[in-house]
Amino acid sequence: MRIVVPAGGIGGARFLLGLRAVLGTGTTATEEQPTDNGITVIGNTGDDITLFGLRICPDLDTVMYTLGGGINEEQGWGRNEETFTVKEELAAYGMKPTWFGLGDRDTATHIVRTQMLAAGYPLSAITEALCDRWRPGVRLLPMTDDQVETHVVVADERGRRAIHFQEWWIKHRAALPAEQIVGVGAEESTPAPGVLAAIAEADAVILPPSNPVVSVGSILNVPGIREAMTAKTVVGVSPIIGGAPVRGMADACLRAIGVETSAGAVAAHLGADLLDGWLVDEADAGTEVEGVDVRALPLYMSDPIATEAIARAAVDLAVELAGKKEKEERR
């Protein structure tokens, strides 16, 4: 199978580990694991930010490190065996911001990326070059080569203003009520090379349990991507279980756009024009979304076996629904 996965950070990366195991990519080929399986990941770049002169792409790096074996597994982001000497030295000089945890090993990746950008290489080519080291077992593409940044409109004692999503998310822990979430530059952006072709050639699109507003949502906001996906069989995995995010603060993002924090509301927000199938946790059994086939099963990615089972269920549902579509088209 050929599967396209629009992915954000931790949730998307961990789901991809399970999906890679299901499809047998990134492993030695056998008769049971043919070599024509393939996963193309469209990575969110709305979280990207420039700090200390370095271009940082958190979601691309989280996917790359996780699938390449270099992630800090306990926290789900950043490098394993990380040190923070550079961060400490910057703080000693009084350099700001101090709220972003720039690790020494991670800094090397950002230096390579920033130098290549300065030399004129597009982000898609740079991501491919970085993946040559990590061998993630998937094709990792940024959603766009254009600069798109997610900003959040907030209001507090300092007045109404827009701040970068990373500042809202990390420094303020999404505690400042958000009036609006905006993808600056999204409307003028175009999909990165290979993105639309990968979708066109895919047997299915699977939406992992990533943040539906600032991860999956940012990718779908790039003109042309959502439209291309509506022509495919699309199955999503709910990032909301029992009325709360699996991890992170997706509820704060959903409030900002006026969407209830529930598995059903997120699916309705994504739309039946996009979704064919939707996996919810057993805690949300009975969820109904008009025009969408909803199935309930355990959705906590508690260990590799559980994660693989979730990925397999998504693939199986995609195959089933694609078959139904084909039969209907023949009638």
C-alpha positions in Angstrom: 0.0 0.0 0.0 0.9 3.6 -0.5 -0.3 5.8 2.4 0.0 9.5 3.0 0.0 10.8 6.6 -0.3 14.5 7.5 1.5 14.6 10.8 2.3 17.0 13.6 4.7 16.2 16.4 4.6 13.7 19.2 1.3 12.0 18.5 1.8 11.8 14.8 5.4 10.5 15.2 4.5 7.8 17.6 1.5 6.7 15.4 4.0 6.4 12.5 6.1 3.9 14.4 3.0 1.7 14.5 2.1 2.3 10.9 5.6 1.6 9.8 5.5 -1.7 11.6 2.2 -2.6 10.0 3.4 -1.9 6.5 6.9 -3.3 7.0 8.7 -0.2 5.8 12.1 0.6 7.1 12.8 -3.1 7.7 14.4 -6.0 5.8 12.1 -7.1 3.0 10.6 -10.6 3.2 7.8 -12.4 1.3 5.4 -11.2 4.0 6.7 -7.6 3.8 7.0 -6.7 0.1 9.1 -3.8 -0.9 6.3 -1.8 -2.6 4.8 -0.6 0.7 5.4 3.1 1.3 4.5 5.9 3.7 4.8 9.5 2.8 4.6 11.9 5.7 3.5 15.5 5.1 5.0 17.4 8.1 3.5 20.4 9.7 5.7 23.5 9.4 3.4 26.0 11.0 5.2 25.6 14.3 8.5 26.6 12.7 10.3 29.5 14.3 13.6 31.4 14.0 15.5 31.8 17.3 19.1 32.9 17.9 19.5 33.1 14.1 18.6 29.4 13.6 15.6 28.0 11.7 13.8 25.5 13.9 11.3 23.0 12.5 10.0 21.2 15.6 7.5 18.8 14.0 9.7 17.7 11.1 12.5 17.0 13.6 10.3 15.1 16.0 9.1 12.8 13.2 12.7 12.4 11.9 14.2 11.8 15.3 11.4 9.4 16.4 11.5 7.2 13.3 15.3 7.5 13.1 15.9 6.3 16.7 17.3 9.6 18.0 14.3 11.0 20.0 14.1 11.5 23.8 11.5 8.8 24.3 10.5 9.9 27.8 9.4 13.4 26.7 8.6 12.6 23.1 10.6 15.5 21.6 14.2 16.6 21.4 17.3 14.5 21.1 18.2 11.5 23.3 21.2 12.0 25.6 20.8 15.7 25.2 22.8 18.4 27.0 22.1 22.1 27.3 25.4 23.9 27.5 24.6 26.3 24.7 21.3 27.2 26.3 23.0 27.8 29.6 25.7 30.0 28.0 23.2 32.0 26.1 21.3 32.7 29.3 24.6 33.7 31.0 24.9 36.4 28.3 21.3 37.5 29.0 20.1 36.3 25.6 16.4 35.9 25.2 14.1 34.0 24.9 15.0 31.7 27.8 11.8 29.6 27.5 12.8 27.6 24.5 14.8 24.4 25.4 17.5 24.5 22.7 19.6 21.4 23.2 23.2 21.0 22.0 22.7 18.0 19.8 19.5 19.5 18.4 21.3 22.7 17.6 23.5 20.9 15.1 20.4 20.1 13.1 19.3 23.7 13.1 22.7 24.9 12.0 22.7 22.6 9.0 19.2 23.6 8.1 19.9 27.3 8.5 23.1 27.2 6.4 21.3 25.3 3.6 18.5 27.8 3.6 21.0 30.6 3.4 22.6 28.8 0.4 19.3 28.8 -1.4 18.1 25.2 -0.9 14.3 24.8 -0.3 13.1 23.2 2.9 12.0 20.0 1.1 15.5 19.4 -0.2 17.0 20.2 3.2 14.6 17.8 4.9 15.6 15.0 2.5 19.3 15.7 3.2 18.8 15.6 6.9 16.8 12.3 6.6 19.8 10.8 4.7 21.4 10.6 8.2 18.4 9.4 10.1 16.9 6.9 7.7 13.3 7.2 9.1 11.9 4.5 6.8 9.3 6.9 5.4 9.4 9.8 2.9 9.2 13.0 4.9 8.0 16.1 3.1 7.3 19.5 4.6 3.8 20.7 3.8 5.3 23.7 1.9 8.6 25.2 1.1 7.1 28.7 1.8 7.4 30.3 5.2 4.2 29.7 7.1 4.0 30.4 10.8 1.1 29.9 13.2 0.4 32.9 15.4 -2.1 33.3 18.2 -4.1 36.4 19.0 -4.3 36.9 22.7 -5.5 39.6 25.1 -4.2 40.3 28.6 -3.0 43.2 30.8 -0.6 44.1 27.9 -3.5 44.4 25.5 -4.5 42.5 22.4 -1.6 41.2 20.4 -0.4 38.3 18.2 2.4 36.1 19.4 4.1 33.1 17.8 2.4 29.8 18.5 5.6 28.5 20.2 5.5 31.4 22.7 1.9 30.7 23.5 2.4 26.9 23.7 5.7 26.7 25.6 6.1 29.9 27.6 2.5 30.4 28.5 1.4 26.7 28.3 -1.6 27.8 26.3 -3.0 29.5 29.5 -3.6 32.8 27.8 -7.1 32.7 26.3 -6.7 32.6 22.5 -9.0 34.8 20.4 -7.8 33.5 17.1 -5.2 31.2 15.6 -3.8 32.3 12.3 -1.5 30.6 9.8 0.5 33.6 8.6 1.5 33.1 5.0 -0.7 30.0 4.6 -3.1 31.6 2.0 -0.1 32.4 -0.3 1.7 29.2 0.2 1.9 26.2 -2.2 2.4 22.5 -1.4 6.0 21.4 -1.4 7.3 19.4 -4.4 6.0 15.9 -4.2 3.1 16.5 -1.9 0.3 16.5 -4.4 1.8 13.7 -6.4 2.1 11.6 -3.2 -1.6 12.2 -2.4 -2.7 11.4 -6.0 -0.8 8.1 -5.9 -1.9 7.1 -2.4 -4.2 4.2 -1.7 -5.4 6.0 1.4 -4.8 9.0 3.6 -4.6 8.5 7.4 -4.9 11.3 9.8 -2.9 10.4 13.0 -3.9 11.6 16.5 -2.1 15.0 16.0 -3.5 18.3 17.1 -6.5 18.9 14.8 -6.0 22.7 14.8 -2.3 23.6 14.6 -0.9 20.3 13.2 -3.3 18.5 10.9 -5.2 21.8 10.5 -2.2 23.8 9.4 -1.4 21.2 6.7 -4.9 21.2 5.4 -4.8 25.0 5.2 -2.1 24.9 2.5 -4.1 25.6 -0.7 -4.5 22.4 -2.7 -3.8 19.8 0.0 -7.2 19.4 1.4 -8.8 19.4 -2.0 -6.4 16.7 -3.2 -7.2 14.5 -0.1 -11.0 14.7 -0.6 -10.6 12.5 -3.7 -9.0 9.8 -1.6 -10.2 7.4 1.1 -9.4 9.2 4.4 -9.4 7.7 7.8 -8.7 9.7 10.9 -7.7 8.7 14.5 -9.2 10.9 17.2 -6.8 12.9 19.3 -9.5 13.4 21.9 -10.5 10.6 24.3 -13.4 11.1 26.8 -13.6 14.8 26.2 -9.9 15.5 26.8 -6.7 15.6 24.6 -4.6 12.4 24.8 -1.7 14.7 25.5 -0.9 18.4 25.1 -3.3 21.3 25.1 -5.4 20.7 22.0 -8.5 21.7 24.0 -7.2 25.3 24.2 -6.7 25.3 20.4 -10.2 23.9 19.9 -11.7 26.6 22.2 -10.0 29.3 20.1 -11.8 28.2 17.0 -15.1 27.5 18.7 -15.0 23.7 18.5 -16.0 21.4 21.4 -13.4 19.2 22.8 -14.9 15.8 21.8 -14.2 13.1 19.3 -17.4 13.8 17.5 -16.9 17.5 17.3 -13.4 17.2 15.9 -14.6 14.8 13.2 -17.4 17.2 12.3 -14.9 20.1 12.2 -12.7 18.1 9.8 -15.8 17.4 7.7 -17.5 14.5 6.0 -16.3 15.9 2.7 -12.8 14.9 3.9 -13.3 12.0 6.3 -14.6 8.6 5.3 -13.7 6.9 8.5 -13.0 7.9 12.1 -11.6 5.9 14.9 -12.6 6.8 18.4 -11.7 5.3 21.8 -14.0 2.9 23.6 -14.7 5.8 26.0 -16.4 7.5 23.1 -18.3 4.5 21.7 -21.6 5.6 20.3 -20.2 8.7 18.7 -22.0 9.5 15.5 -20.8 11.8 12.7 -23.1 12.3 9.7 -21.5 10.9 6.6 -18.6 9.3 8.4 -18.1 5.6 9.4 -17.2 5.7 13.1 -15.5 2.7 14.8 -14.5 2.4 18.5 -11.4 0.6 19.9 -8.7 1.3 22.5 -6.8 4.3 21.3 -4.1 4.9 23.9 -0.7 4.4 22.4 0.6 2.9 25.7 3.3 0.7 24.1 4.5 -0.4 20.6 1.9 -3.3 20.5 -1.0 -1.0 21.3 0.3 1.6 18.8 0.6 -1.0 16.0 -2.9 -2.3 16.7 -4.3 1.2 16.3 -2.4 1.7 13.1 -3.6 -1.7 11.8 -7.2 -0.8 12.5 -6.8 2.5 10.6 -5.3 0.7 7.6 -8.0 -2.1 7.7 -10.8 0.5 7.8 -9.2 2.4 4.9 -9.1 -0.8 2.9 -12.7 -1.6 3.8 -14.0 1.8 2.9 -12.0 2.0 -0.3 -13.5 -1.3 -1.4 -17.0 0.1 -0.7 -16.3 3.1 -2.8 -15.1 1.0 -5.6 -18.2 -1.1 -5.6 -20.4 1.9 -5.5 -18.6 3.4 -8.5 -19.1 0.2 -10.5 -22.9 0.3 -10.0 
